[in-house]
């Protein structure tokens, strides 16, 4: 019972760490490649900017969660 709790805690820590690294990389990439375009959208077309911002947030949430889940699944397969 205790080893199951430790195993679950380890997997949770591993998943949170992977997700944090992926979010950091995503943020750096978006800031590096899209910052000028997003600033221009914000000043010239705020409605389009809002739509694009929501799409970026949804894409980040769905995409990074799926990627994290896949990586954790692969890590679990290798450990077993």
N, C-alpha and C positions, 0 to 999 in steps of 0.2 A: 504494500500500500504506500509506504513512504517513498519507494523508488519510482512509483508511478507519479507521485506529486513532484518529485525532483525532475523527472523526465518532462512532465508538462511545463514546469517552470523554465527548464532549459529551452524548450521549443518556443515558448512565449518570448523569452529574452532574445533568442536567435531571430525570430520573426520581426520583433520591434527594431532590432539593430539593422537588419537588412532593409526594412522599410525606411528607417531614418537615413540610411546611406543613399537609397534610391531617391528619396524626396530631396535630399541635398543636391544630388547630381542633377535632378530635374530642374530645381530652382536655378542652379548655376547655368544650365543650358538655356533655359527660357530667358534669364536676364542677359545672357551673352548675345543670343541670336535675335530675340524679339523685342528688346527694350525700346529701341528707336521706333519700330513700327507701332508698338502699343502706345507710346507717348503721342505719336502723330494721330492715331485713332482717337485717343482720349481728348485731344484738343479740337480735332476737326469733325469727328463723328461719334459723339458720346454714346448714342444708342447702339451702334455697331460694336463699339468698345465693350459695352456691358455684355452684349451677346457673346463676343469672343472670350471675354474674361470668364463667363459662366461655362462656356465650352472647355476652356483650358482647365478649370477646376474639376469638371466632371471627368474629362479625359485623364487628369492626374489621378483622381480617386479610383476610377475603374481600372485604368491601365497599370498603375503601380500596385494595386491590390492583387490583380491577377498575376503580375510578374512575381511579386513577393510570395504568393501562395504556390506558384510553380517552383520557385527556388527552394522553399521550405519542403515541398513534397519531394524534390530531388534529393535534398539533404537527408530526409528521413529514410528514403530508399537506400541510400548509401550506408547509413548507420546500421540498418537492420540486416 
